[in-house]
Amino acid sequence: MATTKEFSDDEMGYRAWLSQNSEGYVVNQRWGTYLRLHHARCRFVDLPGTKHTNSDARSTKVCGDNRATLVRWITVKYGRPPDPCGSCRP
């Protein structure tokens, strides 16, 4: 069963999800307008020394183990699908 999880101000939870779901996908969301889809192993979703999740929703991560399910969830919540990362090309 596909699962989708949003991380807001939960850096430990987000990093634990990444370590357990290397074949999954991550949408980097900022301000509700910037939506970028990455593979969970993309270098841009686990930058050392960077806090990736914030409580003010400026930067949240939405993670999922199924690409289609995650894209559908994002599209419903934010009104459009995420743009694919040009580096990892999910």
Secondary structure, 3 states (H helix, E strand, C coil): CCCEEEECCCHHHHHHHHHHCCCCEEEEEECCCEEEEEECCCHHHCCCCCCCCCCCCCEEEEEECCHHHHHHHHHHHHCCCCEECCCCCC
